[in-house]
Amino acid sequence: MTENLSNKETHKEATKEAKQAVESVTDSVTESITESVENTDICLGKTAQKALVSSFVDIKVPFYDVDSMRIVWHGHYVKYLEDARCQLLDKIGYDYQAMEDSGYLWPIVDMRLKYIASAKFSSKIRVYAFLVEYETRMKIAYEIYDIASGKVLNKAHTVQVAVDLNTEEMLYESPSVFVDLIKATLATEVK
């Protein structure tokens, strides 16, 4: 009986030590990932300097976004652009619901993507969205980077135009509600 008790105590102690070791490794890996994301020198291009308002999202590439070569299928980059665009629109205070509530729809009339390198399964990418035009249309430029290396993966842009919700006519100037929100955002970012 004493031998059984001793085995149980030894097992408990070994289990406790194993748990502590796993926690230590987990903390170390988490710390390493955090440091690598924070210490990455992403060198933004000229587009960032011209941006009126900018935003970004970080994405860990999921398995279902890659093809048989374990790289992101080219069509998924459009989804990543959308994620960054939504983040930018939230920052401005003019998300898709606000657009509709203000009486306008903003369909994409032009989209261009330049594939420079491939994102891979499980890699972390940063997708920047830069508002570069707003008075007659909403032009957003994008740059996608691999966070670990800082390497540019993709450059793109989209152009959206305002369409009156009631008449379904395209406007040749951005509606004042949008222009006013941009000006307010610019004023708060300068301060």
TAPE-V980534 format. One record per residue. N is the residue number from 1. BURIAL is I if it has 16 or more other ideal C-beta (glycine too) atoms within 10 Angstrom, else O. Layout:
n=N burial=BURIAL
n=N burial=BURIAL
This chain:
n=1 burial=O
n=2 burial=O
n=3 burial=O
n=4 burial=O
n=5 burial=O
n=6 burial=O
n=7 burial=O
n=8 burial=O
n=9 burial=O
n=10 burial=O
n=11 burial=O
n=12 burial=O
n=13 burial=O
n=14 burial=O
n=15 burial=O
n=16 burial=O
n=17 burial=O
n=18 burial=O
n=19 burial=O
n=20 burial=O
n=21 burial=O
n=22 burial=O
n=23 burial=O
n=24 burial=O
n=25 burial=O
n=26 burial=O
n=27 burial=O
n=28 burial=O
n=29 burial=O
n=30 burial=O
n=31 burial=O
n=32 burial=O
n=33 burial=O
n=34 burial=O
n=35 burial=O
n=36 burial=O
n=37 burial=O
n=38 burial=O
n=39 burial=O
n=40 burial=I
n=41 burial=O
n=42 burial=I
n=43 burial=O
n=44 burial=O
n=45 burial=O
n=46 burial=O
n=47 burial=I
n=48 burial=O
n=49 burial=O
n=50 burial=O
n=51 burial=I
n=52 burial=O
n=53 burial=I
n=54 burial=I
n=55 burial=I
n=56 burial=I
n=57 burial=I
n=58 burial=O
n=59 burial=I
n=60 burial=O
n=61 burial=I
n=62 burial=O
n=63 burial=O
n=64 burial=O
n=65 burial=I
n=66 burial=I
n=67 burial=O
n=68 burial=O
n=69 burial=O
n=70 burial=O
n=71 burial=I
n=72 burial=I
n=73 burial=O
n=74 burial=O
n=75 burial=O
n=76 burial=I
n=77 burial=I
n=78 burial=O
n=79 burial=O
n=80 burial=I
n=81 burial=I
n=82 burial=O
n=83 burial=O
n=84 burial=I
n=85 burial=I
n=86 burial=O
n=87 burial=I
n=88 burial=I
n=89 burial=I
n=90 burial=O
n=91 burial=I
n=92 burial=I
n=93 burial=O
n=94 burial=I
n=95 burial=I
n=96 burial=O
n=97 burial=O
n=98 burial=I
n=99 burial=I
n=100 burial=O
n=101 burial=O
n=102 burial=O
n=103 burial=O
n=104 burial=I
n=105 burial=O
n=106 burial=I
n=107 burial=O
n=108 burial=O
n=109 burial=O
n=110 burial=O
n=111 burial=O
n=112 burial=O
n=113 burial=I
n=114 burial=O
n=115 burial=O
n=116 burial=O
n=117 burial=O
n=118 burial=I
n=119 burial=I
n=120 burial=O
n=121 burial=I
n=122 burial=O
n=123 burial=I
n=124 burial=I
n=125 burial=I
n=126 burial=I
n=127 burial=I
n=128 burial=I
n=129 burial=I
n=130 burial=I
n=131 burial=I
n=132 burial=I
n=133 burial=O
n=134 burial=I
n=135 burial=O
n=136 burial=O
n=137 burial=I
n=138 burial=I
n=139 burial=I
n=140 burial=I
n=141 burial=I
n=142 burial=I
n=143 burial=I
n=144 burial=I
n=145 burial=I
n=146 burial=I
n=147 burial=I
n=148 burial=O
n=149 burial=O
n=150 burial=O
n=151 burial=O
n=152 burial=I
n=153 burial=I
n=154 burial=I
n=155 burial=I
n=156 burial=I
n=157 burial=I
n=158 burial=I
n=159 burial=O
n=160 burial=I
n=161 burial=I
n=162 burial=I
n=163 burial=I
n=164 burial=O
n=165 burial=O
n=166 burial=O
n=167 burial=O
n=168 burial=O
n=169 burial=O
n=170 burial=O
n=171 burial=O
n=172 burial=O
n=173 burial=O
n=174 burial=I
n=175 burial=I
n=176 burial=O
n=177 burial=O
n=178 burial=I
n=179 burial=O
n=180 burial=O
n=181 burial=I
n=182 burial=I
n=183 burial=O
n=184 burial=O
n=185 burial=I
n=186 burial=O
n=187 burial=O
n=188 burial=O
n=189 burial=O
n=190 burial=O
n=191 burial=O
